[in-house]
Amino acid sequence: MDEQVRKYNTLIRELLDMISADLPGNKMVETIRRRFRVALACDRTYILEETSPEMLEYRDIIAEERWDDLIYKDWESEIDKKDDALMYEIDNRSLRDMISLLRSLWENYNDEQKAYVKKSMKRLLSHCVKYLRFKEEGKQ
């Protein structure tokens, strides 16, 4: 189970590093990276636990490689439905800006970069499912 957590966090860190390299000095990206580090310092399972519901919700799209369905989904209406943003002190405008930013990055990525993101998403899903299975079985 520890291995799944470590690998999941490493993949998230690598994706954040990739985004950060493409957007040097972007305050929103730097804030996300800083909060990621703080979350891991407090509880290394936090990111996996918090993102698992979404990973599972979209697992079919990821497994079937329907990337456009995932990237161009109407995330804005999802934001309006949830109050999670308030809990994390992120306003809806910032979330909308991040969605726009990620879509723009995706459109500008070359085939190699897109392949890396796709592979990473599949690996994240795999580690998430394994972690949840181990957790359910009571293994630690």
BAFI-3210 file (N, C-alpha, C; in Angstrom, 3 decimals, decimal comma, padded with zeros to 6 digits):
// residues 140
n [1|2|3|4|5|6|7|8|9|10|11|12|13|14|15|16|17|18|19|20|21|22|23|24|25|26|27|28|29|30|31|32|33|34|35|36|37|38|39|40|41|42|43|44|45|46|47|48|49|50|51|52|53|54|55|56|57|58|59|60|61|62|63|64|65|66|67|68|69|70|71|72|73|74|75|76|77|78|79|80|81|82|83|84|85|86|87|88|89|90|91|92|93|94|95|96|97|98|99|100|101|102|103|104|105|106|107|108|109|110|111|112|113|114|115|116|117|118|119|120|121|122|123|124|125|126|127|128|129|130|131|132|133|134|135|136|137|138|139|140]
n.u [000,819|001,950|003,723|002,017|000,970|003,303|004,114|001,898|001,916|004,391|003,916|001,950|003,498|005,406|003,755|002,876|005,354|005,903|003,862|004,521|007,034|006,290|004,906|006,470|006,838|004,125|001,658|-000,617|-000,044|002,284|001,234|-000,403|001,567|002,974|000,972|000,555|003,016|002,878|000,587|001,487|003,535|002,117|000,334|000,890|-000,919|-002,984|-003,434|-003,973|-006,204|-008,030|-008,291|-009,146|-012,016|-012,716|-010,960|-011,978|-014,560|-014,156|-012,890|-013,634|-013,560|-010,846|-009,665|-010,685|-009,478|-010,615|-009,849|-010,516|-013,115|-012,673|-010,995|-012,387|-014,753|-017,657|-016,576|-016,968|-019,682|-019,688|-018,192|-019,922|-021,788|-020,614|-019,391|-016,832|-014,714|-014,746|-013,979|-011,307|-010,328|-010,342|-011,479|-014,289|-013,749|-010,976|-010,749|-012,024|-010,235|-007,991|-008,903|-009,193|-006,532|-005,281|-006,529|-005,576|-002,826|-002,879|-003,748|-001,527|000,467|002,853|002,829|004,382|004,410|001,671|001,293|002,792|001,297|-001,128|-000,311|000,553|-001,850|-003,251|-001,615|-001,882|-004,577|-004,440|-002,761|-004,370|-006,661|-005,465|-004,526|-006,954|-008,113|-006,308|-006,649|-009,332|-009,200|-007,887|-005,137|-001,984]
n.v [-001,187|001,236|001,610|002,168|004,633|006,190|006,034|007,189|009,817|010,622|010,601|012,622|014,775|014,854|015,537|018,053|019,347|019,307|020,950|023,290|023,835|024,518|026,796|028,943|030,743|031,172|032,141|030,753|028,080|027,743|028,087|025,839|023,826|024,394|023,949|021,264|020,161|020,854|019,436|016,790|016,741|016,853|014,669|011,911|010,366|011,986|013,378|011,268|010,106|012,239|012,677|010,296|009,738|011,249|010,159|007,562|008,121|008,989|006,885|005,132|006,789|007,442|004,872|004,097|005,868|008,333|011,121|013,739|013,909|014,070|016,320|018,412|018,417|019,763|021,285|023,593|023,730|021,692|022,779|024,697|023,085|021,984|022,583|022,238|023,839|026,056|024,945|024,460|026,939|028,080|030,050|029,999|031,342|031,156|028,406|028,141|029,617|027,956|025,662|026,666|027,339|024,796|023,527|025,092|024,566|021,813|021,883|023,002|021,192|018,869|015,742|013,908|014,971|014,884|012,121|011,365|012,545|011,172|008,507|008,814|009,476|007,074|005,435|006,700|006,153|003,356|003,004|004,225|002,543|000,139|000,947|001,553|-000,962|-002,451|-001,027|-001,529|-004,252|-004,224|-004,244|-003,011]
n.w [000,000|000,768|-001,312|-003,462|-002,706|-002,661|-005,384|-006,647|-005,600|-006,608|-009,378|-009,558|-008,686|-010,765|-012,945|-012,085|-012,075|-014,796|-015,807|-014,451|-015,544|-018,091|-017,601|-016,303|-013,302|-012,932|-010,795|-009,860|-010,457|-008,957|-006,401|-006,216|-006,357|-003,983|-002,042|-002,512|-001,650|001,079|001,868|001,499|003,373|005,725|005,588|003,855|002,435|001,792|-000,726|-002,490|-001,224|-001,396|-004,152|-005,170|-005,431|-007,760|-009,642|-009,796|-010,624|-013,225|-014,433|-016,556|-018,791|-018,798|-019,027|-021,492|-023,087|-023,845|-024,221|-025,083|-024,164|-021,463|-021,141|-022,369|-021,068|-019,475|-017,138|-015,777|-015,042|-013,201|-011,161|-010,186|-008,950|-006,709|-003,357|-002,618|-003,324|-001,623|000,764|000,335|000,115|-002,401|-004,904|-007,164|-009,541|-009,774|-010,122|-012,600|-014,147|-013,931|-015,259|-017,852|-018,348|-018,236|-020,393|-022,489|-022,297|-022,933|-025,604|-026,757|-026,297|-027,592|-029,443|-027,990|-025,381|-024,813|-024,901|-022,673|-020,580|-020,880|-020,390|-017,768|-016,481|-016,753|-015,217|-012,735|-012,223|-012,036|-009,749|-007,869|-007,819|-006,934|-004,422|-003,101|-003,151|-001,551|000,815|001,374|001,833|004,165|004,372|005,302]
ca.u [000,000|002,865|004,286|001,002|000,912|004,540|004,077|000,841|002,424|005,474|003,307|001,336|004,608|005,971|002,816|002,963|006,636|005,752|003,032|005,299|008,088|005,648|004,344|007,348|006,417|002,668|001,322|-001,597|000,661|003,184|000,391|-000,791|002,763|003,251|-000,058|000,829|004,114|002,379|-000,327|002,290|004,281|001,169|-000,251|001,268|-002,053|-004,029|-003,711|-004,610|-007,546|-008,890|-008,513|-009,681|-013,393|-012,729|-010,295|-012,921|-015,701|-013,779|-012,022|-013,988|-013,045|-009,387|-009,356|-011,058|-008,683|-011,481|-009,205|-011,276|-014,269|-012,187|-010,424|-013,373|-015,976|-018,166|-016,123|-017,495|-020,956|-019,348|-017,736|-021,103|-022,547|-019,906|-018,837|-015,482|-013,784|-014,701|-013,237|-009,881|-010,033|-010,142|-012,740|-014,713|-013,063|-009,644|-010,927|-012,304|-008,969|-007,134|-009,448|-008,821|-005,087|-004,951|-006,973|-004,630|-001,601|-003,140|-003,803|-000,184|001,401|003,133|002,378|005,158|003,911|000,326|001,451|003,258|000,162|-002,077|000,261|000,545|-003,235|-003,570|-000,863|-002,538|-005,791|-004,027|-002,300|-005,550|-007,474|-004,712|-004,540|-008,292|-008,311|-005,536|-007,291|-010,567|-008,838|-007,296|-003,682|-001,232]
ca.v [000,000|002,378|001,781|002,811|006,035|006,831|006,151|008,144|011,156|010,912|010,947|013,948|015,731|014,960|016,304|019,444|019,868|019,508|022,148|024,414|024,127|025,169|028,075|029,431|031,931|031,293|032,138|029,710|026,795|027,720|027,884|024,424|023,046|024,624|023,242|019,835|019,826|020,966|018,309|015,572|016,827|016,583|013,333|011,476|009,736|012,988|013,640|010,067|009,993|013,324|012,601|008,972|009,741|011,729|009,158|006,460|008,625|009,142|005,771|004,603|007,735|007,276|003,535|004,044|006,905|009,373|012,286|014,960|013,913|014,474|017,668|019,416|018,243|021,024|021,339|024,802|023,429|020,862|023,701|025,338|022,097|021,570|023,645|021,840|024,942|026,901|024,234|024,562|028,359|028,385|030,565|029,410|032,033|030,549|027,080|028,354|030,029|026,775|024,821|027,324|027,210|023,402|023,274|025,775|023,761|020,573|022,193|023,347|020,086|018,047|014,353|013,260|015,478|014,333|010,692|011,286|012,856|010,055|007,361|009,153|009,373|005,643|004,929|007,243|005,366|002,026|003,100|004,567|001,334|-000,792|001,499|001,375|-002,402|-002,811|-000,381|-002,271|-005,565|-004,014|-004,405|-001,759]
ca.w [000,000|000,802|-002,653|-004,300|-002,286|-003,125|-006,844|-006,981|-005,291|-007,547|-010,667|-009,423|-008,628|-012,115|-013,773|-011,636|-012,559|-016,239|-015,978|-013,940|-016,517|-019,234|-017,139|-015,239|-012,572|-012,826|-009,365|-009,565|-010,490|-007,801|-005,214|-006,211|-005,998|-002,562|-001,265|-002,690|-000,733|002,457|002,092|001,657|004,631|006,816|005,438|002,505|001,746|001,603|-002,147|-003,032|-000,637|-001,882|-005,604|-005,535|-005,958|-009,141|-010,493|-010,002|-011,387|-014,631|-014,820|-017,874|-019,788|-018,815|-019,545|-022,909|-023,743|-024,417|-023,625|-025,357|-023,255|-020,141|-021,170|-022,777|-020,274|-018,941|-015,750|-015,156|-014,375|-012,043|-010,115|-009,608|-008,174|-005,491|-002,518|-002,214|-003,547|-000,430|001,793|000,024|-000,031|-003,812|-005,409|-008,430|-010,644|-009,882|-010,718|-014,023|-014,756|-014,019|-016,332|-019,102|-018,465|-018,559|-021,773|-023,369|-022,281|-023,661|-027,033|-027,222|-026,101|-028,768|-029,282|-026,925|-024,098|-024,614|-024,596|-021,288|-019,703|-020,993|-019,677|-016,342|-015,997|-016,626|-014,070|-011,538|-012,017|-011,588|-008,355|-007,071|-007,664|-006,082|-003,065|-002,532|-002,948|-000,357|001,959|001,637|002,372|005,480|004,346|005,437]
c.u [000,870|003,436|003,298|000,916|002,128|004,507|003,037|001,341|003,539|004,918|002,653|002,427|005,206|005,057|002,824|004,260|006,567|004,961|003,814|006,402|007,520|005,086|005,203|006,814|004,913|002,271|000,351|-000,917|001,592|002,412|-000,026|000,387|003,071|002,244|000,113|001,922|003,657|001,474|000,457|003,070|003,384|000,647|-000,004|000,139|-003,130|-004,410|-004,437|-006,031|-008,504|-009,202|-009,111|-011,110|-013,474|-012,064|-011,253|-014,119|-015,392|-012,920|-012,349|-013,447|-011,535|-009,019|-009,636|-010,351|-009,540|-011,038|-009,972|-012,497|-013,864|-011,753|-011,473|-014,734|-016,408|-017,850|-016,709|-018,819|-020,739|-018,925|-018,932|-021,892|-021,919|-019,477|-017,443|-014,507|-013,662|-013,872|-011,728|-009,449|-009,688|-011,481|-013,035|-014,028|-011,671|-009,724|-011,203|-011,030|-008,036|-007,611|-009,038|-007,327|-004,685|-005,389|-006,006|-003,305|-001,769|-003,112|-002,423|000,840|001,613|002,713|003,097|004,663|002,521|000,401|001,894|002,106|-000,830|-001,588|000,235|-000,852|-003,644|-002,863|-001,460|-003,788|-005,445|-003,588|-003,457|-006,382|-006,773|-004,736|-005,889|-008,597|-007,572|-006,193|-008,556|-010,278|-008,172|-005,800|-003,027|000,209]
c.v [001,260|002,671|002,500|004,307|006,780|007,060|007,176|009,576|011,565|011,319|012,329|015,020|015,935|015,760|017,783|020,097|020,176|020,792|023,389|024,821|024,853|026,541|028,653|030,719|032,125|031,124|031,023|028,339|026,676|027,509|026,423|023,554|023,180|023,872|021,728|019,400|019,857|019,783|017,024|015,576|016,493|015,152|012,855|010,796|010,753|013,183|012,455|009,914|011,027|013,219|011,274|009,007|010,204|010,736|008,010|006,900|008,677|007,994|005,210|005,499|007,582|005,941|003,430|005,111|007,933|010,717|013,574|015,061|014,413|015,942|018,734|019,220|019,608|021,109|022,536|024,536|022,527|021,740|024,316|024,397|021,800|022,772|023,271|023,001|025,817|026,260|024,388|026,003|028,727|028,871|029,971|030,062|031,439|029,165|027,191|028,756|028,835|025,848|025,384|027,169|025,792|023,034|023,897|025,012|022,514|020,823|022,494|022,231|019,344|016,608|013,638|013,694|014,922|012,856|010,510|011,530|011,699|008,840|007,609|009,037|007,913|005,044|005,442|006,443|003,985|002,040|003,413|003,318|000,329|-000,333|001,249|-000,095|-002,860|-002,253|-001,139|-003,626|-005,449|-004,218|-003,046|-002,019]
c.w [000,000|-000,578|-003,573|-003,977|-002,824|-004,634|-007,296|-006,764|-006,242|-008,904|-010,628|-009,430|-010,020|-013,040|-013,379|-012,111|-014,054|-016,512|-015,556|-014,918|-017,734|-018,883|-016,018|-014,617|-012,452|-011,362|-008,996|-009,506|-009,286|-006,498|-005,102|-005,815|-004,504|-001,689|-001,368|-001,710|000,723|002,786|002,312|002,967|005,821|006,786|004,015|001,748|001,349|000,130|-002,766|-002,509|-001,230|-003,368|-006,045|-006,064|-007,415|-010,085|-010,796|-010,841|-012,885|-015,149|-016,194|-018,987|-019,921|-019,453|-021,042|-023,740|-024,476|-023,835|-023,876|-024,451|-021,871|-020,141|-021,469|-022,117|-019,732|-017,440|-015,029|-014,437|-013,159|-010,862|-009,406|-008,706|-006,815|-004,667|-002,027|-002,329|-002,307|000,666|001,570|-000,214|-001,465|-004,343|-006,793|-009,627|-010,850|-010,506|-012,212|-014,768|-014,933|-015,137|-017,687|-019,379|-018,872|-019,974|-022,772|-023,444|-023,133|-025,168|-027,601|-027,031|-027,413|-028,465|-028,142|-025,541|-023,794|-024,246|-023,147|-020,312|-019,708|-020,205|-018,167|-015,752|-015,817|-015,416|-012,760|-011,211|-011,475|-010,122|-007,415|-006,786|-006,751|-004,628|-002,401|-002,278|-001,693|000,900|002,359|002,264|003,735|005,532|004,482|005,651]
res [m|d|e|q|v|r|k|y|n|t|l|i|r|e|l|l|d|m|i|s|a|d|l|p|g|n|k|m|v|e|t|i|r|r|r|f|r|v|a|l|a|c|d|r|t|y|i|l|e|e|t|s|p|e|m|l|e|y|r|d|i|i|a|e|e|r|w|d|d|l|i|y|k|d|w|e|s|e|i|d|k|k|d|d|a|l|m|y|e|i|d|n|r|s|l|r|d|m|i|s|l|l|r|s|l|w|e|n|y|n|d|e|q|k|a|y|v|k|k|s|m|k|r|l|l|s|h|c|v|k|y|l|r|f|k|e|e|g|k|q]
***
